[in-house]
Amino acid sequence: MCRTHATVRSLLGALVGSVEELTVADMEAGLEHLSRGTARHADAILAVVEPYFKSLETGRKAYECARELGIPHVYVVANKVRTPEEQDAIAAFCRRHGLQLLGAIPYDEAFAAADREGRAPVDVAPQARGIAEIAALAGRLLDVGGNGGR
Amino acid sequence: MGASHRLKIAVCGKGGSGKTTVAGTMARLLARRGHRVLAVDGDSNPNLAITLGIPPDEAERIPPLPRTLLEQRTDESGATRTVLAEPPEVILDRYAVPAPDGIRLVLMGRVDHAGAG
């Protein structure tokens, strides 16, 4: 475990100025990697939350850890949002705790179908609403995160 | 297009939150916009490859980065730090695997239960 964390940390750090422009890292589930600083070389951290209390609380803790690490761009991304009420509740939670919400991805059966088939959601259902929202999130991230490099 | 962007995005969340779906789908969409994207699976239970569109039987065979890529170095002050044994470009050329839309993927490593901790 320790070595896994150390490798991610070293690699993310060393990739500064490397060939790829964009790095997208899927981090270890939970918060341990944040408290150890694995993600400290990231420019942006997305804390993915579902619309229920425990998930939101975990997201809030991840968000606060990331801010403490000095990550320039930290956002909450709501996922599997089924109703406008759920979206409102997440937005209210974020406002209450001073968290920036980058966007809300609707619950999308296409994602579950892709999971079952062992395929990429973008290949199974390129027109899905969930895909469109992730595309919008990506655009927003490039707008805010890319400015520093211009 | 977008050549001025240089951004490292880390996606985190509880297990089951859909963080891998978000990370993998975002990587594909960014690559389709013409960006060069490196995908990093930092989860010890890796499944980013499948979300990126690598067939499951191929995904299973992707080797994780070997632990020998890390070296402990002690500087003049006596502090020990962990550094990469080789330049990142060399490591990526050797260990990154291709994924759809020109993405390159590296796996940080599965938990070795026998030797974990």
Interface residues (C-beta under 8 A of the other chain):
Chain A: M1 C2 R3 T4 A6 T7 V8 R9 S10 L11 L12 A14 L15 V16 G17 S18 V19 E20 E21 L22 T23 V24 A25 D26 M27 E28 A29 G30 L31 H33 L34 T38 A39 H41 A42 D43 A44 I45 L46 A47 V48 V49 E50 K54 S55 T58 G59 A62 V77 N79 K80 I105 F111 A114 D115 G118 R119 A120 P121 V122 D123 G130 I131 I134 A135 L137 A138 L141 L142 G145 G146 G149 R150
Chain B: G2 A3 S4 H5 R6 L7 K8 I9 A10 V11 C12 G13 K14 G15 G16 S17 G18 K19 T20 T21 V22 A23 G24 T25 M26 A27 R28 L29 L30 R33 H35 R36 V37 L38 A39 V40 D41 G42 D43 S44 N45 L48 I50 T51 L52 G53 P55 P56 L65 R67 L69 L70 T82 V83 L84 P87 P88 E89 I91 L92 P100 R104 V106 M108 G109 V111 A116 G117
